């Protein structure tokens, strides 16, 4: 049996993620009480009709006894099932904007707590779950369809075949992705932005690739990052790590970070079957 626990701050896309899993064949329960998690798993394991079923539950800030999550998760893990915790988050201003647009009430607001205070307080309320997440997803710049795609490719379609690696490029001018496990800053490298003919292109275009491949510093950076990851990814994998997001950042997220992200993903596809590439600042 496979169990997916979905959690995260309100407005980050938990319902969208749960619906994606439901469409993928999971039996899904929203707003699930955390104290019933062990009983749910135990009862399903006892019933032959559900023993092989895939389950997904959404636990949010309304649930009581959230501080007991580590203890409850440990008891579930001892039942020898495939249990994964997926935590969704977004930048606070984005969450405020989403609530303002939908006019929904935040579950932690009251006469003494406004929306921004409630959103910030939720970080502490959900800390016990966030700290144990196998995968954290930053939905700040994701559409509902893009989030569904991530859930489908990284969670629903994932099989127990080693660690799942996501290489993501980004621009520091738009902030560091909150879901990054490792961040490499490549802003020290020669920038194609200052070459007029290359400025409108991206790190996937042949002209930019040729320019960067001719730069010794770029190749040194590529070698150093590759060596580091080759050494440490297996250590994470031996520690039962299922997902890892490796973020490569330059100033705008268009040239250097895109090129290195593509190059690193191509390199590690020769070793790992679950390798994905995303470019946060590019339209596709």
C-alpha positions, 0 to 999 in steps of 0.5 A: 500500500502507498500512502501520500500525506499532503500538507502545506500552508492554506492557498498553496495548492493542497486541493489541486494536488489532492485532486491530481492524485484522485485522478491518478487512482488514489483514494483521497480524503481531505481535512483528515484528522492526524490522530486517525492516520494510524487507524486508517492505515491499519484498517486498510492493511487488514482488508484484502480489498484495500491492502494494495490501494493507494491512499492520499490524505490532506492534513492542514492547520485545522487538524488538532495535535499537529505536534504529534505528527513525528510520532504518528508518522513513525508508527505508520512507517513501522507498518512497512508501507510506502509513506511519503509526505508532500509539503506545499508552500508559497511566498507569503505575499502570493498567498495573501493575493490568492486569498484576496482574489478568491475571498476565502477565509483563512482557517486561522483568522479571527477577530484578533488575527488578520490574514497576513498574521494568519498566513505567517502563523501557519508556518509555526503551526505546520512546522512538525510536518514541514520538517519531515517532508520528503518533497516540498513544492514551491507553488508561488509561480505555478498555475494549477495545471503546472502543479498537477503536472508536478504531482503527476510526474514526481509523485503519482508516477514515481516508483521505487526505483531510486531517488527522484532528481529535479534540476531547476534553473531560476533567477535570483532577481525573483527570489530563491525557490523555497523548495530547493534542497541544494542551491548553486549560485552561478552569477560569477560566470560570464553572462551572455546577457551582455552579448547583444546577439545572445541577449534574447536567447536562452541557455538552450539555444545553440549560440548560447551553449557554444558561447558558454562551453568556450568559457573555462570558468563555466566548465570549471563550475560544471565540473565542481558541481558534478563532482559534488553531486556525484559524491553526495547524492548517493549518501542522501539516497542511502538515507532513504531520500526519495526526492531531491531538488537541485536549483541553479541560479543566475541573475535572470534565470535565462542563460547561465543557469538554464545551460548548467541545469540542462547539462547537469540533468543530461549528465545524471540521466546516465545514472538515475532514471528519475531525472526531471528538468524545470526552468522557472523563469522560462515560459515553458 
